[in-house]
């Protein structure tokens, strides 16, 4: 299987190229490029959250702990009148609960290359990201689906890379790890059923599925990419030649 550095490098390249593509074709505003890029990279690291003491799992649970801590503080500010010291204690307690208690419980209940290395997990995290984005941010249904797809894309890149590393090209043989990443579901029946139930439950929290259908249609996705793939009329960097140089003095703020 590929190591963390390889997964991070490839996820960065793929997410960057995908974010550039969707913004240049108008599928997403340029302001969303950093968020889409980050989600693509995150998706490329997520499958290894079931690896004991791996860098991705520690990073993910640290970020989850911070997010939960701030969410608890913001919720409390809207409902109670706590002091700054009390809010700090609350944030620290929530962070510790997620980062250490839930983290340890998660490690005990999961096995590496289990259900998190499966196509079912791709669907689950795609829908989870879409639902969270739609309900807890100001994202439109279109943008929420796009963000979910970026996580799913990164996830698929990770699983595919693991399978490629399971092939010994020099020896012309398959390693024992072959088939443990790109599989429909996990070998643990209980874990698979649990994730399946959660995936079905998420289906009731998603934005309009027709938006996803339109987003993946040829007219919306393929044709704009084909149109923007090469320079118009084969004239490379023509926009620079026709763009008049900026003149004038610099604006100095006093």
KOLZANU-225212 format. One record per residue (C-alpha): residue number from 1; residue in one letter; x, y, z. Coordinates in Angstrom, 2 decimals. Layout:
<recs>
REC   num   residu         X         Y         Z
REC   NUM        A         X         Y         Z
...
</recs>
This chain:
<recs>
REC   num   residu         X         Y         Z
REC     1        X      0.00      0.00      0.00
REC     2        X      1.11      3.57     -0.59
REC     3        X      2.50      5.59      2.31
REC     4        X      1.16      8.85      3.70
REC     5        X      3.51     11.05      1.65
REC     6        X      2.47      9.39     -1.61
REC     7        X     -1.23      9.68     -0.80
REC     8        X     -0.85     13.33      0.17
REC     9        X      1.16     14.20     -2.95
REC    10        X     -1.25     12.58     -5.40
REC    11        X     -4.33     13.92     -3.60
REC    12        X     -2.84     17.41     -3.77
REC    13        X     -2.20     17.17     -7.51
REC    14        X     -5.62     15.70     -8.35
REC    15        X     -7.53     18.07     -6.07
REC    16        X     -5.66     21.08     -7.44
REC    17        X     -6.34     20.07    -11.04
REC    18        X    -10.02     19.39    -10.30
REC    19        X    -10.50     22.69     -8.45
REC    20        X     -8.86     24.55    -11.34
REC    21        X    -11.14     22.77    -13.82
REC    22        X    -14.45     23.46    -12.08
REC    23        X    -13.63     27.13    -11.47
REC    24        X    -12.30     27.79    -14.97
REC    25        X    -15.43     26.26    -16.51
REC    26        X    -17.78     28.21    -14.26
REC    27        X    -19.05     25.22    -12.30
REC    28        X    -17.94     26.95     -9.10
REC    29        X    -16.88     30.51     -8.24
REC    30        X    -13.15     31.14     -7.94
REC    31        X    -13.66     32.00     -4.26
REC    32        X    -14.58     28.34     -3.64
REC    33        X    -11.39     26.93     -5.16
REC    34        X     -9.43     26.76     -1.85
REC    35        X    -12.30     24.97     -0.07
REC    36        X    -12.78     22.47     -2.89
REC    37        X     -9.04     21.86     -3.03
REC    38        X     -8.90     21.24      0.73
REC    39        X    -11.87     18.85      0.58
REC    40        X    -10.25     16.90     -2.24
REC    41        X     -7.03     16.52     -0.24
REC    42        X     -9.01     15.55      2.86
REC    43        X    -10.84     12.88      0.89
REC    44        X     -7.49     11.53     -0.24
REC    45        X     -6.45     10.97      3.37
REC    46        X     -9.74      9.82      4.92
REC    47        X     -9.51      6.07      4.13
REC    48        X     -6.57      5.69      6.50
REC    49        X     -8.50      6.92      9.53
REC    50        X     -8.88      3.27     10.52
REC    51        X     -5.10      2.78     10.71
REC    52        X     -3.93      2.66     14.33
REC    53        X     -1.83      5.71     15.21
REC    54        X     -1.41      6.75     11.58
REC    55        X     -0.78     10.39     10.69
REC    56        X     -4.15     10.79      8.87
REC    57        X     -6.24      9.47     11.76
REC    58        X     -4.52     11.71     14.30
REC    59        X     -4.88     14.69     11.98
REC    60        X     -8.56     13.99     11.28
REC    61        X     -9.50     13.58     14.94
REC    62        X     -7.51     16.68     15.89
REC    63        X     -9.45     18.71     13.32
REC    64        X    -12.73     17.13     14.42
REC    65        X    -11.91     17.96     18.03
REC    66        X    -11.20     21.59     17.17
REC    67        X    -14.35     21.85     15.06
REC    68        X    -16.47     20.32     17.83
REC    69        X    -14.91     22.62     20.43
REC    70        X    -15.66     25.77     18.44
REC    71        X    -19.15     24.53     17.59
REC    72        X    -19.86     23.98     21.29
REC    73        X    -18.60     27.46     22.15
REC    74        X    -20.63     29.14     19.41
REC    75        X    -23.77     27.23     20.43
REC    76        X    -23.25     28.18     24.07
REC    77        X    -22.77     31.85     23.22
REC    78        X    -26.18     31.87     21.55
REC    79        X    -28.01     30.29     24.50
REC    80        X    -26.13     31.05     27.73
REC    81        X    -24.14     33.83     29.35
REC    82        X    -20.91     32.08     30.30
REC    83        X    -17.66     33.85     31.08
REC    84        X    -14.62     33.58     28.82
REC    85        X    -12.95     31.25     31.33
REC    86        X    -15.98     28.95     31.38
REC    87        X    -16.05     28.89     27.58
REC    88        X    -12.36     27.96     27.49
REC    89        X    -12.96     25.08     29.91
REC    90        X    -15.92     23.91     27.83
REC    91        X    -13.89     24.03     24.61
REC    92        X    -11.01     22.11     26.20
REC    93        X    -13.37     19.43     27.54
REC    94        X    -15.09     18.92     24.18
REC    95        X    -11.75     18.79     22.35
REC    96        X    -10.35     16.23     24.80
REC    97        X    -13.48     14.08     24.53
REC    98        X    -13.29     13.93     20.73
REC    99        X     -9.51     13.81     20.30
REC   100        X     -8.78     11.22     22.97
REC   101        X    -11.90      9.38     24.23
REC   102        X    -13.76      9.01     20.93
REC   103        X    -10.45      8.51     19.12
REC   104        X     -9.53      5.54     21.33
REC   105        X    -13.03      4.07     21.01
REC   106        X    -12.83      4.42     17.24
REC   107        X     -9.50      2.57     17.11
REC   108        X    -10.90     -0.29     19.17
REC   109        X    -13.98     -0.69     16.96
REC   110        X    -12.29     -0.52     13.55
REC   111        X     -9.71     -2.53     11.65
REC   112        X     -7.33     -1.23      9.00
REC   113        X     -8.48     -1.79      5.43
REC   114        X    -11.91     -2.69      6.72
REC   115        X    -15.13     -0.95      5.75
REC   116        X    -13.35      2.40      5.36
REC   117        X    -11.45      0.92      2.43
REC   118        X    -14.54      0.23      0.35
REC   119        X    -16.78      1.82     -2.26
REC   120        X    -19.54      1.96      0.37
REC   121        X    -17.33      4.35      2.35
REC   122        X    -16.90      6.51     -0.77
REC   123        X    -20.67      6.91     -1.01
REC   124        X    -21.02      7.48      2.74
REC   125        X    -18.45     10.27      2.98
REC   126        X    -19.69     11.89     -0.23
REC   127        X    -23.23     12.07      1.14
REC   128        X    -22.04     13.07      4.62
REC   129        X    -20.03     16.00      3.26
REC   130        X    -22.91     17.09      1.05
REC   131        X    -25.39     16.98      3.93
REC   132        X    -23.14     18.82      6.38
REC   133        X    -22.30     21.48      3.82
REC   134        X    -25.94     22.02      2.90
REC   135        X    -27.32     22.20      6.45
REC   136        X    -24.50     23.84      8.40
REC   137        X    -23.03     26.31      5.90
REC   138        X    -24.44     28.81      3.44
REC   139        X    -23.67     26.52      0.49
REC   140        X    -26.31     26.18     -2.21
REC   141        X    -27.48     22.69     -3.24
REC   142        X    -25.20     22.90     -6.28
REC   143        X    -22.14     23.81     -4.22
REC   144        X    -22.97     21.28     -1.48
REC   145        X    -23.08     18.45     -4.01
REC   146        X    -19.85     19.68     -5.59
REC   147        X    -18.09     19.67     -2.23
REC   148        X    -19.31     16.16     -1.52
REC   149        X    -18.08     14.99     -4.92
REC   150        X    -14.63     16.41     -4.22
REC   151        X    -14.37     14.37     -1.03
REC   152        X    -15.58     11.29     -2.89
REC   153        X    -13.07     11.95     -5.68
REC   154        X    -10.17     12.17     -3.24
REC   155        X    -11.39      9.02     -1.50
REC   156        X    -11.45      7.09     -4.78
REC   157        X     -7.95      8.31     -5.63
REC   158        X     -6.68      6.90     -2.32
REC   159        X     -8.32      3.50     -2.82
REC   160        X     -7.12      3.26     -6.42
REC   161        X     -3.56      4.12     -5.41
REC   162        X     -3.61      1.44     -2.72
REC   163        X     -4.69     -1.14     -5.29
REC   164        X     -1.98     -0.06     -7.73
REC   165        X      0.63     -0.49     -5.00
REC   166        X     -0.70     -4.02     -4.47
REC   167        X      0.66     -5.02     -7.88
REC   168        X      4.32     -6.05     -8.00
REC   169        X      5.31     -4.97    -11.51
REC   170        X      8.87     -6.24    -11.20
REC   171        X      7.90     -9.69    -10.00
REC   172        X      4.77     -9.88    -12.13
REC   173        X      2.61    -10.93     -9.20
REC   174        X     -0.14     -9.64     -6.95
REC   175        X      0.61     -8.84     -3.33
REC   176        X     -1.52    -10.18     -0.48
REC   177        X     -3.06     -6.72     -0.05
REC   178        X     -4.57     -6.80     -3.55
REC   179        X     -8.35     -6.44     -3.47
REC   180        X     -8.51     -5.00      0.04
REC   181        X     -9.03     -1.38     -1.02
REC   182        X    -11.36     -1.18     -4.03
REC   183        X    -13.98     -3.57     -2.70
REC   184        X    -17.75     -2.98     -2.55
REC   185        X    -17.94     -3.22      1.26
REC   186        X    -16.00     -4.41      4.29
REC   187        X    -15.54     -7.98      5.45
REC   188        X    -16.95     -7.16      8.89
REC   189        X    -20.70     -7.64      8.54
REC   190        X    -21.58     -5.47     11.55
REC   191        X    -19.43     -2.55     10.39
REC   192        X    -20.79     -2.82      6.86
REC   193        X    -24.40     -2.89      8.07
REC   194        X    -23.78      0.09     10.36
REC   195        X    -22.29      2.17      7.56
REC   196        X    -25.03      1.05      5.20
REC   197        X    -27.74      2.15      7.63
REC   198        X    -26.03      5.51      8.13
REC   199        X    -25.73      5.97      4.37
REC   200        X    -29.44      5.31      3.87
REC   201        X    -30.25      7.68      6.73
REC   202        X    -28.15     10.40      5.11
REC   203        X    -30.24     10.10      1.95
REC   204        X    -33.10     11.84      3.77
REC   205        X    -30.94     14.86      4.64
REC   206        X    -29.55     15.64      1.19
REC   207        X    -30.42     18.57     -1.08
REC   208        X    -32.42     17.96     -4.25
REC   209        X    -30.87     14.93     -6.08
REC   210        X    -31.88     16.49     -9.40
REC   211        X    -29.14     19.05     -8.79
REC   212        X    -26.59     16.22     -8.74
REC   213        X    -28.02     14.78    -11.95
REC   214        X    -27.76     18.15    -13.66
REC   215        X    -24.24     18.68    -12.30
REC   216        X    -23.03     15.40    -13.79
REC   217        X    -24.81     15.84    -17.12
REC   218        X    -22.88     16.22    -20.35
REC   219        X    -24.16     19.76    -20.90
REC   220        X    -23.07     20.95    -17.45
REC   221        X    -19.84     19.00    -16.90
REC   222        X    -18.35     17.53    -20.07
REC   223        X    -19.07     20.19    -22.70
REC   224        X    -17.71     23.15    -20.64
REC   225        X    -14.50     21.19    -19.98
REC   226        X    -14.14     20.37    -23.68
REC   227        X    -14.71     24.02    -24.55
REC   228        X    -12.15     25.33    -22.05
REC   229        X     -9.55     22.58    -22.42
REC   230        X     -7.58     24.26    -25.22
REC   231        X     -6.99     27.94    -26.10
REC   232        X     -9.58     29.53    -28.40
REC   233        X     -8.54     29.26    -32.07
REC   234        X     -5.27     27.67    -30.96
REC   235        X     -3.81     31.02    -29.88
REC   236        X     -1.92     30.46    -26.64
REC   237        X     -1.97     33.26    -24.05
REC   238        X     -3.80     35.57    -26.46
REC   239        X     -5.52     37.26    -23.54
REC   240        X     -2.19     38.58    -22.29
REC   241        X     -1.36     40.06    -25.70
REC   242        X     -4.71     41.83    -25.92
REC   243        X     -4.78     42.98    -22.30
REC   244        X     -3.58     46.61    -22.06
REC   245        X     -0.88     47.15    -19.45
REC   246        X     -1.96     48.82    -16.25
REC   247        X     -0.68     52.33    -15.87
REC   248        X     -0.90     54.96    -13.20
REC   249        X      0.45     55.54     -9.76
REC   250        X      0.14     53.17     -6.86
REC   251        X     -2.58     54.00     -4.39
REC   252        X     -1.02     54.77     -1.04
REC   253        X     -3.28     54.45      2.00
REC   254        X     -2.52     56.99      4.67
</recs>
